[in-house]
Amino acid sequence: MRILGIDPGLRTTGFGVIEADGPRLRYVASGTIRTVNEKRPDDPTLPHQGNLPARIKLLFEGVCEVAQTYQPDVASLEIVFVNVDPQATLMLGQARGACLAALVSSGLPVAEYTALQMKKAVAGHGRANKAQIQEMTRRLLNLSGLPGTDAADALGLAIMHAHAGQAMARLAEATPLQRRTHALFKGGRSY
């Protein structure tokens, strides 16, 4: 099974593609989709930082291109949680929405995982830092060097799905998972 992991971000969205054959994992590709150029803000190929619609369009097209290029069977996307800054959270949610729409329009089933779940699956604990995720993805996929931080997170999401996706699908088949229709917000969190 070929799995595409996506770590959404408005400036930089990471992607990682792996193949899973049972417990064996094989690296296919990874990289980033950038929506602004910090080194050359006058670069005409990328929209300026204030042009949100153009950046969302660039994300959508970039994820569609990655899906078309690598032909994954399934996608794994990070769930975004509320940050301290509500405006940044809203903008990140829009970037995530663009990625999700691109994956669905590419005909891919999408599994969603939290950063905590991914960190536990890859590094063994939920408070792993970026360097630990980079090192563990390098080790798990036998890479010659460290992937970038965003690409490592995306590869981690793909690894998470490779390990847990089948078990979660079997669980869903055995007992239908249903969304709660009452008390959607408890303690500020939805479930």
C-alpha positions as CSV (number, residue, x, y, z in Angstrom):
1,M,0.0,0.0,0.0
2,R,1.3,3.5,-0.9
3,I,0.6,6.1,1.7
4,L,0.8,9.9,1.4
5,G,1.3,11.8,4.6
6,I,0.5,15.6,4.7
7,D,1.6,18.0,7.4
8,P,-0.5,21.1,6.6
9,G,0.9,24.6,7.0
10,L,0.2,27.9,5.4
11,R,3.8,28.8,4.8
12,T,5.2,25.3,4.3
13,T,3.2,22.1,3.9
14,G,5.2,18.9,4.2
15,F,4.5,15.7,2.3
16,G,5.9,12.2,2.5
17,V,5.2,9.1,0.5
18,I,6.0,5.6,1.8
19,E,5.1,2.0,0.7
20,A,4.0,-0.4,3.4
21,D,4.1,-4.2,3.0
22,G,3.0,-5.5,6.3
23,P,5.5,-4.3,8.9
24,R,8.1,-3.4,6.2
25,L,8.2,0.3,5.2
26,R,10.0,1.7,2.1
27,Y,10.6,5.4,1.5
28,V,9.4,6.8,-1.8
29,A,9.6,10.6,-1.7
30,S,9.2,13.6,0.6
31,G,9.4,17.4,0.3
32,T,7.6,20.6,1.0
33,I,5.1,22.9,-0.8
34,R,6.0,26.5,0.0
35,T,3.6,29.4,-0.4
36,V,5.9,32.3,0.3
37,N,9.6,32.8,-0.4
38,E,11.3,34.3,2.7
39,K,14.6,34.7,1.0
40,R,13.2,36.6,-2.0
41,P,9.9,38.3,-1.2
42,D,9.9,39.9,-4.7
43,D,9.9,36.4,-6.4
44,P,7.1,36.6,-9.0
45,T,6.5,32.9,-9.0
46,L,5.1,32.9,-5.4
47,P,2.3,35.1,-4.0
48,H,3.2,37.7,-1.4
49,Q,2.4,36.8,2.2
50,G,-0.8,38.9,2.4
51,N,-2.4,37.2,-0.6
52,L,-4.2,34.4,1.2
53,P,-6.4,33.2,-1.6
54,A,-3.4,32.8,-3.9
55,R,-1.5,30.9,-1.3
56,I,-4.5,28.5,-0.6
57,K,-4.8,27.9,-4.4
58,L,-1.0,27.1,-4.5
59,L,-1.5,24.6,-1.6
60,F,-4.4,22.9,-3.3
61,E,-2.6,22.6,-6.7
62,G,0.6,21.4,-5.0
63,V,-1.1,18.6,-3.1
64,C,-3.0,17.6,-6.2
65,E,0.3,17.5,-8.1
66,V,1.9,15.3,-5.4
67,A,-1.1,12.9,-5.4
68,Q,-1.0,12.7,-9.2
69,T,2.8,12.2,-9.3
70,Y,3.1,9.5,-6.7
71,Q,-0.3,7.8,-7.1
72,P,-0.9,6.9,-3.4
73,D,-3.7,4.5,-2.3
74,V,-4.5,6.4,0.8
75,A,-3.6,9.7,2.5
76,S,-2.9,10.6,6.1
77,L,-3.5,14.2,7.3
78,E,-2.7,15.9,10.6
79,I,-5.6,17.2,12.7
80,V,-5.0,20.8,13.7
81,F,-5.7,22.0,17.2
82,V,-6.4,25.5,18.6
83,N,-3.3,27.5,19.3
84,V,-2.9,30.5,21.6
85,D,-3.4,32.9,18.6
86,P,-6.9,32.4,17.2
87,Q,-6.1,34.2,13.9
88,A,-3.1,31.9,13.3
89,T,-5.4,28.9,14.1
90,L,-8.0,30.1,11.5
91,M,-5.3,30.5,8.8
92,L,-3.9,27.1,9.5
93,G,-7.3,25.6,9.4
94,Q,-7.8,27.1,5.9
95,A,-4.5,25.6,4.8
96,R,-5.6,22.2,6.2
97,G,-8.9,22.6,4.4
98,A,-7.1,23.2,1.1
99,C,-5.0,20.1,1.6
100,L,-8.1,18.0,2.6
101,A,-10.0,19.2,-0.5
102,A,-7.1,18.4,-2.7
103,L,-6.8,14.9,-1.4
104,V,-10.5,14.2,-1.6
105,S,-10.7,15.7,-5.2
106,S,-7.8,13.3,-6.1
107,G,-10.1,10.4,-5.1
108,L,-8.1,9.4,-2.0
109,P,-9.5,8.1,1.3
110,V,-8.2,10.3,4.0
111,A,-7.2,9.2,7.6
112,E,-6.7,11.9,10.2
113,Y,-4.4,11.8,13.1
114,T,-3.3,14.2,15.8
115,A,0.3,15.3,16.2
116,L,0.3,13.5,19.6
117,Q,-0.8,10.2,18.0
118,M,1.9,10.5,15.3
119,K,4.7,11.4,17.8
120,K,3.7,8.3,20.0
121,A,3.8,6.0,16.9
122,V,7.1,7.3,15.6
123,A,9.1,8.3,18.7
124,G,7.4,6.4,21.4
125,H,6.1,9.5,23.4
126,G,3.7,12.3,22.6
127,R,6.1,15.1,23.6
128,A,8.8,14.3,21.0
129,N,10.5,17.4,19.5
130,K,11.1,18.0,15.8
131,A,14.7,16.7,15.9
132,Q,13.5,13.4,17.5
133,I,10.8,12.9,14.8
134,Q,13.4,13.6,12.1
135,E,15.8,11.1,13.6
136,M,13.2,8.4,14.0
137,T,11.8,8.8,10.5
138,R,15.4,8.5,9.2
139,R,15.9,5.3,11.2
140,L,12.5,3.7,10.4
141,L,12.9,4.4,6.7
142,N,16.7,3.7,6.4
143,L,17.3,7.2,5.0
144,S,20.9,8.4,4.4
145,G,20.2,11.8,5.9
146,L,17.6,13.7,7.9
147,P,14.5,14.9,6.2
148,G,13.4,18.5,6.7
149,T,11.1,19.1,9.7
150,D,7.9,19.4,7.8
151,A,8.7,16.5,5.5
152,A,9.6,14.4,8.6
153,D,6.2,15.2,10.2
154,A,4.5,14.1,7.0
155,L,6.5,10.9,6.8
156,G,5.6,10.3,10.4
157,L,1.9,10.6,9.6
158,A,2.4,8.1,6.8
159,I,4.2,5.7,9.2
160,M,1.4,6.2,11.7
161,H,-1.2,5.2,9.2
162,A,0.9,2.2,8.1
163,H,1.0,0.9,11.6
164,A,-2.4,1.9,12.9
165,G,-4.6,2.3,9.9
166,Q,-5.5,-1.3,9.4
167,A,-6.3,-1.9,13.0
168,M,-8.5,1.2,13.2
169,A,-10.3,0.1,10.0
170,R,-10.9,-3.4,11.5
171,L,-12.2,-1.8,14.7
172,A,-14.6,0.4,12.7
173,E,-15.9,-2.6,10.8
174,A,-16.5,-4.6,14.1
175,T,-18.2,-1.7,15.9
176,P,-19.5,1.1,13.9
177,L,-18.0,4.4,15.0
178,Q,-20.6,7.0,15.3
179,R,-20.2,10.7,15.9
180,R,-21.8,12.0,19.0
181,T,-24.8,14.3,18.4
182,H,-25.0,15.6,21.9
183,A,-22.5,17.4,24.1
184,L,-20.1,18.1,21.2
185,F,-18.1,20.5,23.3
186,K,-16.8,19.5,26.7
187,G,-14.1,21.4,28.4
188,G,-13.4,23.4,25.2
189,R,-12.6,20.4,23.0
190,S,-14.8,18.7,20.5
191,Y,-15.0,14.9,20.2
